[in-house]
Amino acid sequence: MFSIDELVVYPAQGVGRVERVESQTVGGQPVDFYIVRIIANNVTLMVPVKNARNVGLRHVCPAEEASAIMESLADRSTFTGYTGQNWNRRYREYSEKLKSGNLADVAYVLKELLLIGGGKELSFGERRLLEQATGLLTLEVAHALGQDQEDVKNRINDLFEDVLKPKTPE
């Protein structure tokens, strides 16, 4: 399913590289594991080969999908604005989307938090989710498009320039 040195995505952890396949005995039975090193934080994960799809391990998205995700960030027609929903409920919803491993869900969280943050101060938890979503999305898109992660971050900052500007007191 995945080969050694291939870039893969693990939900909520991001892009990693399959370093090797290792066999270990678990409950008296031999079990093969993908050994995946996450690029962003150098963490090593052991993912059972037979269960890899079930836990959400997947290939890095194709370039076409990455381009479509970047274009979707520019579309603000789906943003409903800050609806008064408390930050705790949003935090749970956004956390679930980040854990899904779906890049479109990660882009949704990123866009929502950037736009909400343009209208009000984000809570500490929301700022952490924003950082996580930014890291997950920019690294995968960068690899999919063969670009530098900083360039992708800069493109996103340009898209949200109007809401990222520091507020000036009136």
C-alpha positions in Angstrom: 0.0 0.0 0.0 2.8 2.5 1.0 6.4 2.2 0.0 9.6 3.0 1.9 10.6 6.7 1.5 7.1 7.6 0.4 5.4 10.7 1.9 2.2 10.0 3.7 -0.3 11.9 5.9 -1.3 10.8 9.3 -4.4 12.5 10.7 -3.7 15.4 13.2 0.0 14.8 12.8 0.6 15.7 9.2 3.1 14.7 6.5 5.5 12.0 7.4 7.9 9.7 5.5 7.7 5.9 5.6 11.1 4.9 6.9 10.7 1.2 6.9 8.4 -1.7 7.5 9.1 -3.6 10.7 7.7 -6.9 12.0 7.1 -7.3 15.7 5.3 -10.0 17.7 2.1 -8.8 19.3 0.0 -11.3 21.3 2.1 -14.1 20.0 1.4 -13.1 16.4 3.8 -11.4 13.9 2.5 -7.9 13.0 4.0 -5.7 10.3 4.2 -1.9 11.0 5.0 1.1 8.9 7.5 3.2 10.7 6.6 6.8 9.8 8.6 9.8 10.9 6.5 13.0 11.0 8.3 15.8 9.3 7.1 18.7 11.4 8.1 17.4 14.8 10.4 14.4 14.1 8.0 12.1 16.0 8.1 8.4 14.9 4.8 6.5 14.6 4.3 2.8 14.3 1.2 2.1 12.2 0.0 -1.5 11.7 0.1 -2.2 8.0 -3.2 -4.1 8.1 -4.9 -1.2 9.9 -3.2 1.8 8.1 -6.3 2.8 6.1 -8.6 2.5 9.1 -6.4 4.9 11.2 -6.5 7.3 8.3 -2.9 7.0 6.9 -3.1 8.2 3.3 -1.0 9.4 0.4 -0.2 13.1 0.1 -3.0 14.8 -1.9 -2.4 15.2 -5.7 -1.3 18.6 -7.0 -4.8 19.3 -8.5 -6.4 18.8 -5.1 -3.8 21.0 -3.4 -4.5 23.8 -5.9 -8.2 23.4 -5.4 -7.8 23.7 -1.7 -5.8 26.9 -2.1 -8.5 28.3 -4.3 -11.2 27.3 -1.8 -9.4 29.4 0.8 -10.1 32.5 -1.3 -13.8 31.8 -1.4 -15.5 33.5 1.5 -19.1 32.9 0.4 -19.5 30.0 2.7 -18.3 31.9 5.8 -21.2 32.5 8.1 -19.3 34.8 10.4 -19.1 34.6 14.1 -22.6 33.3 15.0 -22.2 33.6 18.8 -21.5 29.9 19.1 -19.3 29.6 22.1 -15.6 29.0 21.6 -15.7 25.6 23.4 -18.2 24.2 21.0 -16.3 25.5 18.0 -13.1 24.1 19.5 -14.6 20.6 19.7 -15.9 20.8 16.2 -12.7 22.1 14.8 -10.6 19.5 16.7 -12.7 16.7 15.1 -12.2 18.2 11.7 -8.4 18.3 12.2 -8.4 14.7 13.4 -10.3 13.6 10.3 -7.3 13.8 8.2 -9.3 15.3 5.4 -7.4 18.2 3.9 -10.7 20.0 2.9 -11.7 19.9 6.6 -8.3 21.3 7.7 -8.7 24.1 5.1 -12.2 24.8 6.5 -10.9 25.1 10.0 -8.0 27.3 8.9 -10.3 29.7 6.9 -12.9 29.9 9.7 -10.4 30.7 12.4 -8.6 33.3 10.3 -11.9 35.0 9.5 -13.2 34.8 13.1 -9.9 36.1 14.3 -10.3 39.1 12.0 -13.4 40.1 13.9 -12.5 39.2 17.4 -9.7 37.9 19.6 -9.3 34.2 19.4 -9.2 32.1 22.6 -5.9 30.4 23.5 -7.3 27.1 22.3 -8.5 28.5 19.0 -5.0 30.1 18.4 -3.5 26.6 19.0 -6.0 25.1 16.5 -5.1 27.8 14.0 -1.4 27.0 14.3 -2.1 23.3 14.0 -4.4 23.8 10.9 -1.8 26.1 9.3 1.0 23.6 9.8 -1.0 20.6 8.6 -2.3 22.4 5.5 0.8 24.3 4.4 3.1 21.3 4.7 0.9 19.0 2.7 0.1 21.6 0.1 3.8 22.5 -0.2 4.8 18.8 -0.8 1.9 18.3 -3.2 2.8 21.3 -5.3 6.6 21.0 -4.9 6.9 24.3 -3.1 8.4 25.6 0.0 6.2 25.6 3.1 7.0 29.3 3.8 5.8 30.2 0.3 2.5 28.5 0.9 2.1 30.3 4.2 2.8 33.6 2.5 0.2 32.9 -0.1 -2.4 32.2 2.6 -1.3 35.4 4.4 -1.8 37.3 1.2 -5.3 35.8 0.8 -6.3 36.9 4.3 -4.3 40.2 4.3 -7.4 42.2 5.1 -8.2 40.3 8.3 -4.6 39.7 9.4 -3.8 43.4 9.5 -3.2 44.7 13.0 -6.2 46.6 14.3 -5.6 50.4 14.7 -7.5 52.1 17.6 -10.1 54.5 16.4 
